[in-house]
């Protein structure tokens, strides 16, 4: 009997589930139901080691690198020629006096400690790496009072913490080949592998006390116990700016050049040969004839003409008597309009808290300021406060490690009377106050000549002195008069 039908046996319910771009597989109640490829691109990777690579790509951008340098320079202090990049800040309570020899001992120990670790040259890269990756790791050497060994954050595989307290770190797991450069395939240069897999390398366990970490971790972020990079907040905007830059380049190279339209007369060509005739004309237009290299008589060669355009259009024209003609399509319009790109550029700098005066010195509110005299504006003051908050993360580790150095060196000093701090960033608040005082004095000097105004009213209204300040001024004025009479 002949077989007439064949039925395929199938599983009524597949064990595999395919997720499309519109399926919510995050378990957040369809919160990310439209999580398309674009959202995945601009939001970045969820894996920590891959985020480090994304931050490296961001750092390759000129604008991002410039912004990071500005923040790190402000964090490291403005005096690059200072021999000691750190300072001892005394903490005196209740009028307690500290002997001068104790202060001299601390200053000498701090200078020695800074020379051991070369903090003069390393503070800037430490600050820059901390704000870039969120963490900057060092290993404590076996020999006491030796230079710390730098470990890139991508070589820190994991961390051991208790189940109920993520901030209590007991150990770090670091690749044992963290200091060995590896050749990544198809890179053509030395670079550390940044993938999620460890490969052939082994992981070594280090106690928490053997790892020195400068971190932006606040124990409340999703990245805890690791730190959160300041670039995480502007990654989306950076990717949007990058896509827009690529689109502008593609448009100007591919779409903006003018094109030509060739209308070829095919009135006397057989309909079946029209396409072949257009192709023949197109090839003839894209080539030019030159004499043969051998100099043969009556022989020519054809070569590619680079002036011809592959994007030219060829259309058949069937109307008899009109002949062939060529038209030129206009080139791209508004090629100099970059407001949309400038919008994302400024948005990145706003996300990094960079004042407008740093972006464009000629812009409104962008007067030059050397940190001592000049004009300060609200955005510069806010930026200064932001830098001080970032400095506090560095100072916490510097202070703890310096006090450990004193113990290891058998220098017994009460740790509660001092702490190690970084130099203050540009003091815009003091500069702004100085500018306001100058303006108030100018206003008061004008009002002082008006006889119908009392001095007390002028002090309170134009100098903006409080009643307590006016009483203090009167008392100091009398003390000055009595001291001059004694002389």
Helices and strands as residue ranges (DSSP letters): H 37-43, H 48-59, H 62-76, E 86-90, H 100-117, H 119-133, E 135-139, E 149-151, G 153-155, E 156-161, E 169-175, E 203-207, G 208-210, E 211-215, G 230-234, H 235-250, I 251-255, E 259-265, G 271-273, H 274-285, E 287-291, E 300-304, E 313-317, E 325-329, H 339-351, H 356-359, H 378-408, G 415-417, E 418-422, H 428-447, H 455-461, H 467-486
